[in-house]
């Protein structure tokens, strides 16, 4: 019955497909005159009256597409593709979704486009690399991951690398008594060799740290002479008796040990341990001044939180501090790891929005930023936790039960570049907050748009070895584009100094970068919209200005065709400006074809010269 209903629905909808009719006549005439603002209004009236059909949705979408109103275009393309199976409709829909940062949905539409038009070069390019657009830090793929041979059929976690010694916690010792919770042996701390080829071998128990019950994981000082580790409180004969069930209930506690030749001695319990709560999973900062750990001690926000405690110069400890709500939630936060910079903290959480179970997050504790999800493939719908990172070897480790058992995986960073932008006033040097800052890839796709903070800053993470552009704009200033060269990794600083908008106004003209068009096209591109917004701002700031938009073509095609094409481009330009709230009485457009080339190259024009001749100019009429 369900399948029959789907088929019938499709037939009914398909039968409703139509083209121009009396209802759409007025709107269609406006489209044919390239008066897209008024055309959109007329099509919307049909929607409101219940007279819309697939043709109206498609026309409405194309109208907004030509005005580069990406949000509205995407909205109506979504309706159009329900019945319109044309490849180009899917392509335009995909582009509009991409312009709104909806990359996954855009890819879905591009897949449909590619299936319908497999020989189209755009389809081929997409198939070759469908996910080339970098994502925000919490969405993009940051690591390649692989399961390590060091894992067994028992639980392993807490892997951390110091020099060429790899420490981890495991329940693999089958000679040990099983722990009732999961019917696996009690946990031990292990040490293995990290070899030059990246293999990990010769795992053996660290007998000087292990006790008859649970031990691990550990963290080590930068000089290798001190370790802190988790251990069962039974080590200190600290436990509570459950007389009714004849049980002794221990806790996880934190312990400190110092190196003694090839082993460890002087094992001491940390002073803030308690039989009332647990302390576990320690991570020592590289400067040795702060110990991070997890605990359900009083003051916790959720079941288990991340805490820190100062280590004083005399070896004493401060008062443990909860890391607060940017890290902790009402759920569980555990397995902290503080990186070599003493400010980047990795941790696992079940309370933050993630893929499911425990996910690994990252936060910079020095700047008040929010925690970000490391994304797939580090995180999955299963438990993913215990992330550590060795800067010298540029290699991370984490644990996951994605294969049904807690196993240790390696995480190899994918090269990335942090593009750090500061927006300022070019004349005074003053910081400009709330400026719109977009990053654009080499195919002119807008990846993301953010507002500059109170320090004028915006940071984007992008792929290595690719060039980008930063587009910065703010009311009262001339928007501008700043190139970002291909980079091998690290951070690139962009000084986005904006000139006051008055600088582009002369006695006779508004000075813009040329409004280029694609070959044989008249719709406004993203690049063109960025420049036209300057005209809009000038006209809003100068209420009496009247503008003539002159559109030009290259010299390919006949004179009459080029004149018609340039006139369509002029009208598209005018419609875009009107769509931004400028009165139609204040701007007009005229096409000049190929009669006024910027570069008079005649028959031997290069592609770059042709592009320069496909342009719009703006004269002040009044």
Buried (B, 14 or more C-beta within 10 A) or exposed (E): EEEEEEEEEEEEEEEEEEEEEEBBEBBBBBBEEBBBBBBBEBBBBBBEEEEBBBBBBBBBBBBBBBBBBBEBBBBBBBBBBEBBEBBEBBBBBBBBBBBBBBBEBBBBBBBBBBEBBEEBEBBEBBEEEBEBBBBBBBBBBBBEBEEBEBBBEBBBBBBBBBEEEBBBBBBBBEEBEEBEEEEBBBBBBBBBEBEEEEEBEEBEBBEBBBBEBBBBBBBBBEEEEBBBBBBBBBBBEBBEEEEEEEEEEBBBBBBBBEBEEEEBEEBEBBEBBBBEBBBBBBBBBBEBEBBBBBBBBEEBBBBBBBBBBEBEEEEEBBEBEBBEEEBBBEBBBBBBBBBBEBEBBBBBBBBBEBBEBBBBBBBBBEEEEEBBBBBBBBBBEBBBBBBBBBEEEEBBBBBBBBEEBBBBBBBEEBEBBBBBBBBBBBEEEEBBBEBBBBBBBEEEBBBBBBEBBEEBBBBBBBBBEBEBBBBBBBEEBBBBBBEBEEBEBEEBEBEBBBBEBEEBBEEEBBEBBBBBBEEEBBBBBBBBBBBBBBBBBBBBEBEEBBBBBBBBBBBBBEEEBBBBBBBBBBBBBBBBBBBBEBEEEBBBBBBBBBEEBBBEBEEEBEEEBBBBBBBBBBEBEE
